[in-house]
Amino acid sequence: MSSRDEIMRKFGPILVESLAIVVLEEINVIRLHLGLPPRTKQQLLDQMNNHVNSLPLYDWMKEHL
């Protein structure tokens, strides 16, 4: 079993990706119980990309442009 400290030492992007995959897996369990087809990783990536491209930047991010 991983400890909280071990998990939080992971680099940001890989941590975000692993969280997205866990959420996708849990969503697919629910979808299975509802008789719906599973969502694919590509569908997840497409949705994430749509949101990333439509969200406004934080003020601190604008300083680095």
C-alpha positions as CSV (number, residue, x, y, z in Angstrom):
1,M,0.0,0.0,0.0
2,S,1.3,3.4,-0.9
3,S,1.6,6.1,1.7
4,R,0.2,9.6,1.3
5,D,3.8,11.0,1.3
6,E,4.9,8.6,-1.5
7,I,1.9,9.5,-3.7
8,M,2.3,13.3,-3.2
9,R,6.0,13.1,-4.2
10,K,5.0,12.1,-7.7
11,F,5.6,14.9,-10.3
12,G,2.5,17.0,-11.0
13,P,1.5,15.9,-14.6
14,I,1.9,12.2,-13.8
15,L,-0.2,12.6,-10.7
16,V,-2.9,14.4,-12.6
17,E,-2.9,11.7,-15.3
18,S,-3.2,8.9,-12.7
19,L,-6.1,10.7,-11.0
20,A,-7.9,11.1,-14.3
21,I,-7.4,7.4,-15.0
22,V,-8.8,6.4,-11.6
23,V,-11.8,8.6,-12.1
24,L,-12.4,7.1,-15.6
25,E,-12.2,3.6,-14.2
26,E,-14.7,4.4,-11.5
27,I,-17.0,6.1,-14.0
28,N,-16.8,3.0,-16.2
29,V,-17.9,0.8,-13.2
30,I,-21.0,3.0,-12.8
31,R,-21.6,3.0,-16.6
32,L,-21.4,-0.8,-16.6
33,H,-24.1,-1.1,-13.9
34,L,-26.3,1.3,-15.9
35,G,-25.9,-0.8,-19.1
36,L,-23.9,1.9,-20.8
37,P,-20.7,1.4,-22.8
38,P,-17.4,2.4,-21.2
39,R,-15.7,5.6,-21.9
40,T,-12.3,5.3,-23.5
41,K,-9.0,7.0,-22.5
42,Q,-9.2,8.9,-25.8
43,Q,-12.6,10.2,-25.0
44,L,-11.3,11.3,-21.6
45,L,-8.3,13.0,-23.2
46,D,-10.5,14.8,-25.8
47,Q,-12.8,16.1,-23.0
48,M,-9.8,17.2,-20.9
49,N,-8.4,19.0,-23.9
50,N,-11.7,20.8,-24.6
51,H,-11.8,22.0,-21.0
52,V,-8.2,23.0,-20.8
53,N,-8.5,25.0,-24.0
54,S,-11.6,26.8,-22.8
55,L,-10.7,27.7,-19.2
56,P,-9.2,31.1,-18.5
57,L,-5.6,31.3,-17.3
58,Y,-5.0,32.0,-13.6
59,D,-3.4,35.5,-13.1
60,W,-0.1,33.9,-12.0
61,M,0.1,32.0,-15.3
62,K,-0.2,35.2,-17.4
63,E,3.1,36.4,-15.9
64,H,5.0,33.7,-17.7
65,L,3.7,34.4,-21.2
